[in-house]
Amino acid sequence: MNPDLLRGNLDLILLSILEARPLYGFAIIQEARNRTDGYFDFKEGSLYPALHRLEQEGLLAPQFGEVGRNGKPRKYYALTDRGREVLRAKREEFRAFTGAVWRLAGG
């Protein structure tokens, strides 16, 4: 996979994964793998900075839940109302972009 394509669409991917329910980091990685048949295989080193950035932008809100193996509560990431609005806008932007590229590429 081209890493530039991932970078340009990471927010859309993460917000989409978190649309249905809050998840913690490792569960986000698993969900991405499962929903894309392994195409997206995030590493923790790239996932957590993106999640923290989205949280700082007000698109995600932390929720602390069940205790992990380390004895600490897991930090779940939940979409905020603003996160849902941004997700809708990013989906529309992505549809328009991919449609235009598809038309140019002769698809």
Backbone as a ProteinNet text record, in pm:
[ID]
protein_1_A
[PRIMARY]
MNPDLLRGNLDLILLSILEARPLYGFAIIQEARNRTDGYFDFKEGSLYPALHRLEQEGLLAPQFGEVGRNGKPRKYYALTDRGREVLRAKREEFRAFTGAVWRLAGG
[TERTIARY]
84.3	0	88.8	49	120.1	94.6	199.4	178.5	120.8	143.1	85.6	-66.9	-119	-264.6	-323	-253.6	-299.8	-297.1	-185.7	-174.1	-285.5	-317.6	-419.4	-561.1	-580	-714.8	-726.1	-623.9	-621.9	-737.2	-767.2	-876.3	-1008.7	-1035.7	-1158.2	-1164.4	-1053.3	-1049.1	-1077.5	-1007.4	-1024.5	-1163.9	-1211.9	-1346.7	-1451.4	-1433	-1527.3	-1528.3	-1410.6	-1402.1	-1472.8	-1462.7	-1519.6	-1664.8	-1721.5	-1859.2	-1958.9	-1944.8	-2043	-2034.5	-1911.6	-1895.9	-1754.1	-1735.1	-1600.6	-1514.4	-1386.8	-1291.1	-1160	-1082.4	-947.7	-848.9	-725	-625.9	-612.7	-585.5	-565.3	-692.4	-808.8	-935.4	-954.4	-905.1	-911.5	-824.9	-705.4	-615.5	-682.6	-742.6	-810.8	-928.8	-1006.6	-1123.5	-1080.2	-973.2	-922.3	-878.5	-808.4	-765.3	-886.2	-979.6	-1096.5	-1181.1	-1206.6	-1295.3	-1231.8	-1097.9	-1029.9	-953.7	-987.2	-918.2	-766.7	-721.5	-579.3	-509.1	-580	-517.2	-460.4	-539.7	-491.2	-442.5	-314.3	-251.7	-173.1	-244.3	-182	-82.6	19.9	116.3	83.7	106.2	74.1	146.5	268.9	347.6	289.2	208.2	143.2	-2.6	-63.4	-204.4	-224.7	-150	-175.8	-152.4	-48.9	-37.9	-159.3	-212.4	-330.8	-451.8	-470.7	-583.1	-571.1	-451	-431.6	-458.9	-417.4	-443.8	-593.4	-665.5	-810.2	-879.9	-827.2	-882	-858.6	-739.8	-708.7	-794.4	-831.2	-915	-1062.7	-1095.7	-1233.5	-1319.4	-1256.6	-1332.6	-1353.8	-1268.8	-1279.9	-1279.4	-1349.1	-1349.9	-1306.4	-1220.5	-1176.9	-1283.2	-1288.3	-1372.8	-1287.2	-1287.6	-1206.9	-1296.9	-1254.6	-1337.3	-1264	-1293.8	-1241.5	-1091.2	-1046.9	-905.1	-833.3	-719.3	-639.6	-549.9	-467.9	-376.9	-276.2	-248.4	-151.3	-212.7	-341.9	-407.6	-459.8	-442.1	-489.5	-615.7	-702.7	-822	-782.9	-852.6	-827.7	-891.1	-821.8	-873.5	-946.1	-1075.7	-1157	-1170.1	-1182	-1200.3	-1341	-1416	-1553.9	-1567.2	-1645.9	-1673.2	-1755.1	-1718.5	-1798.6	-1898.8	-1988.6	-2081.8	-2004.5	-1902.8	-1819.4	-1747.6	-1704.8	-1641	-1734.9	-1862.3	-1961.7	-1983.1	-1983.9	-1998.4	-1878.7	-1759.3	-1637.6	-1635.3	-1678.8	-1685	-1776.8	-1893.5	-1985.5	-1918.7	-1852.3	-1786.9	-1671.6	-1593.5	-1481.2	-1530.1	-1640.7	-1696.1	-1738	-1803	-1847.1	-1727	-1628.4	-1506	-1437	-1432.1	-1369.2	-1446.6	-1579.2	-1662	-1636.3	-1634.3	-1611.9	-1472.1	-1372.2	-1235	-1216.3	-1262.7	-1243.4	-1323	-1439.4	-1516.8	-1442.6	-1381.9	-1306.4	-1183.7	-1111.3	-993.7	-1034.8	-1143.8	-1191.9	-1226.1	-1290.4	-1324.6	-1198.4	-1099.3	-973.5	-894.4	-899.6	-820.5	-887.7	-1006.2	-1074.4	-1150.4	-1195	-1265	-1407.2
-117.9	0	124.3	222.7	348.7	427.7	458.8	529.5	669.3	731.7	863.5	857.2	748.5	731.9	716.7	644	626.1	758.8	830.6	958.5	1054.3	1060.6	1152.7	1113.9	991.1	943.6	887.3	905.8	846.3	894.9	1024.1	1074.8	1009.4	1000.8	936.7	791.3	720.6	579.5	564.2	641.6	627.9	670.9	781.6	826.7	724.7	664	562.1	440	398.1	283	311.5	434.9	470.4	516.7	517.4	565	479.3	350.1	260.3	257.6	261.8	252.8	292.4	335.1	366.7	240.2	255.6	145.1	195.2	103.9	137.7	104.5	147.5	139.8	5.7	-99.6	-230.6	-278.5	-248.4	-286.9	-211.6	-89.1	-13	-82.7	-125.3	-197.1	-324.2	-400.4	-524.2	-496.7	-395.2	-361.2	-321.6	-243.4	-203.4	-326.2	-416.7	-540.4	-621.5	-642.1	-725.4	-667.1	-538.1	-476.3	-459.6	-470.7	-454.2	-579.9	-692.7	-819.1	-805.2	-730	-715.3	-605.7	-535.2	-429.3	-319.9	-279.1	-180.3	-254.6	-239.4	-303.7	-196.2	-117.6	-6	-53.5	25	4.2	106.2	67	156	289.4	287.6	410	513.1	470.3	565.8	590.1	494.3	507.7	609.5	595.4	679.6	828.5	868.9	1012	1065.4	986.6	1029.6	1040.2	942.1	947.5	1068.3	1095.4	1210.4	1341	1349	1469.4	1490	1382.2	1392.9	1430.6	1382.7	1419.3	1568.1	1617.8	1759.2	1849.1	1798.8	1875.5	1870	1795.1	1786.9	1688.8	1601.4	1504.6	1374.4	1348.6	1229.4	1272.7	1195.9	1219.4	1091.3	1102.7	982.9	931.2	801.3	734.1	623.1	611.3	507.1	391.5	270.2	152.6	40.6	-78	-199.3	-193.1	-265.1	-268.9	-366.7	-322.4	-407.1	-499.7	-574.3	-669.5	-600.6	-472.9	-399.8	-344.6	-368.4	-321.7	-179.3	-114.4	23.6	23.4	121.2	128.6	159.5	98.2	124	256.5	326.5	452.5	422.7	446.5	429.7	565.4	561.1	682.8	681.4	787.2	798.3	920.8	907.4	1020.5	1125.4	1249.8	1360.3	1401.2	1490.8	1542.4	1610.4	1685.5	1750	1644.3	1536	1426.2	1365.1	1351.5	1298.2	1393.4	1523	1621.9	1616	1608.8	1602.3	1472.6	1363.2	1235.8	1247.5	1306.3	1325.1	1406.9	1515	1601.9	1527.8	1452.1	1378.8	1268.2	1205.4	1103.3	1165.9	1279.2	1345.6	1391.4	1446.3	1488.7	1369.2	1256.4	1135.8	1082.8	1081.7	1036.4	1122.4	1254.3	1344.4	1323.6	1311.3	1293	1161.5	1051	921.6	912.9	976.1	978.6	1051.8	1164	1241.4	1164.8	1102.3	1023.9	907	841.4	727.2	769	886.3	934.5	967.6	1026.3	1059.3	934.7	834.3	712.5	617.9	653.1	570.6	454.1	469.3	359	348.5
0	0	0	-76.2	-84.1	44.6	122.6	249.1	230.6	116	91.7	83.4	26.7	20.2	160.6	245	382.4	456.6	447.1	517.2	478	351.7	305	344.1	387.8	421	562.2	643.2	776.2	863.9	860.3	942.9	904.6	775.4	727.1	774.3	765.1	803.8	952.8	1035.2	1180	1225.3	1173.5	1211.4	1168.3	1052.9	1005.1	1096.5	1140.3	1229.9	1361.6	1409.3	1539.8	1532.4	1414	1397.6	1475.9	1473.3	1533.9	1686.2	1738	1884	1922.5	2046.7	2093.7	2099.7	2067.4	2071.9	2130.4	2186.4	2232.9	2120.9	2137.2	2030.5	1961.8	2038.6	1976.3	1905.4	1961.3	1897.3	1765	1756.9	1631.4	1526	1566.9	1475.4	1424.5	1514.6	1475.5	1383.1	1414.8	1332.9	1191.4	1180.8	1049.1	969.2	1033.9	966.3	920.1	1010.8	980.3	867.6	872.6	774.3	637.4	630.7	501.5	461.1	521.4	491.6	501.3	601.5	626.9	549.1	462	382.2	472.2	571.7	668.2	791	818.5	933.3	1007.3	1087.1	1156.9	1261.3	1279.1	1386.6	1495.5	1619.3	1731	1719.7	1668.7	1657.1	1562.5	1468.9	1378.4	1418.1	1486	1523.4	1635.1	1743.3	1860	1836.3	1762.8	1733.3	1656.2	1564	1488.4	1579.6	1668.7	1762.7	1855	1903.9	1992.9	1918.9	1793.3	1713.5	1694.2	1660.6	1642	1772.8	1883.1	2013.9	2040.1	2012.7	2031.8	1943.5	1826.2	1733.5	1772.5	1876.8	1923.9	1846.5	1767.3	1688.2	1763.5	1862.1	1946.7	2093.1	2174.5	2318.3	2388.1	2489.1	2559.6	2655.1	2668.2	2767.2	2826.1	2956.6	3018.4	3056.3	3017.8	3036.3	3105	3062.3	3125.5	3146.3	3243.9	3277.8	3185.8	3133	3046	3126.2	3056	3121.5	3213	3185.7	3267	3396.4	3416.9	3538.7	3530.2	3416.6	3398.8	3314	3337.3	3252	3107.6	3015	2873.1	2833.8	2747	2694.8	2564.2	2564.2	2445.2	2377.1	2246.8	2168.2	2109.9	2138.8	2091.6	2001.9	1897.3	1808.8	1882.9	1867.3	1920	1811.9	1846	1745.6	1632.6	1668.6	1566.9	1483	1545	1471.7	1369	1405.6	1310.4	1193.4	1220.7	1113.7	1018.7	1075.6	993.6	913.1	972.9	900.2	779.6	796.7	682.8	572.3	609.7	510.8	441.6	517.5	458.9	364.9	398.8	308.5	176.1	182.9	60.3	-22.3	43.9	-24.2	-91	-21.3	-75.3	-195.6	-187.6	-301.3	-425	-404.6	-517.6	-576.2	-490.1	-534.8	-610.2	-551.1	-616.8	-746.4	-750.1	-873.9	-984.5	-948.4	-1049	-1096.1	-1003.4	-1041.9	-1129.2	-1093	-1170.3	-1313.9	-1326.5	-1461.5	-1541.6	-1476.2	-1544.3	-1582.4	-1497.2	-1520.7	-1619	-1662	-1761.3	-1703.5	-1579.4	-1512.7	-1541.4
[MASK]
+++++++++++++++++++++++++++++++++++++++++++++++++++++++++++++++++++++++++++++++++++++++++++++++++++++++++++

